[in-house]
Amino acid sequence: MAKKGSGPGKLIGFIIVLAVIVIIWKLAFSPKDTPSSPSSLDSSSTYKIDRITDLDTDTLKRARYWVVVQKGLSKSELESIVTSIVNSASGKDAISVVVYEKGTEPIGFDWILNATYAPGGDWSNAGKDIPFEYSFWHKGETPIIKRPAENE
């Protein structure tokens, strides 16, 4: 005689409860994107913030900006755009800016600049008492660290 409450019915019930817990967990703890209004970049703009991904944790405030730019900008122009975005953001322990050209998507390595503004220029140093620096990684090159200008 089988025990009451055992067998396939109990296993299916357990799987359903587990699936509901996983779904609730993913909804509660997945990064939240904040898309900006229309995702197209008009010809009069040099850049546009396509979306912002909130990557805050219980103890750290971090964000990733996805930025579309006009084709053909110089390295210094791209770095200036990143600096402008960082200067407009406040209260973050680390900021990442992924820059890609109009007509492309930042999938894999289809970006032209991946920049970080964080203590020591390193995302993993977020929240540490280290001076903030920029890390600029232009596609196809070695990442470089730059200290912010004194007036930033």
CORTACOR-V352076 format. One line per field, one symbol per residue. ss: DSSP state (@ for helix, = for strand, . for the rest). phi: phi as a letter, one per 40 degrees, with the letter a starting at -180 (. if undefined). burial: 1 if it has 24 or more other C-alpha atoms within 12 Angstrom, else 0. A space follows every 50 residues. Layout:
BEGIN
ss=???
phi=???
burial=???
END
This chain:
BEGIN
ss=.......@@@@@@@@@@@@@@@@@@@@@@..====...........==== ====.......========.....@@@@@@@@@@@@@@.....======= =...........=======...@@@......=======.....====... ..
phi=.cccgbhcccccccccccccccccdcccbcdbcbcccdccbcccbcaacc abbcbcbcbbbbabbbbbbccgccdccccccddccccccbgbcabbbbbb cdgbbccgbcbbabbbbadggbdccdgccbdcacbbbcdgbccbbbcccd cc
burial=00000000000000000000000000000000000000011000011111 11111100000111111111000000011111101100000111111111 11000100001111111111111001100001111111000000010100 00
END
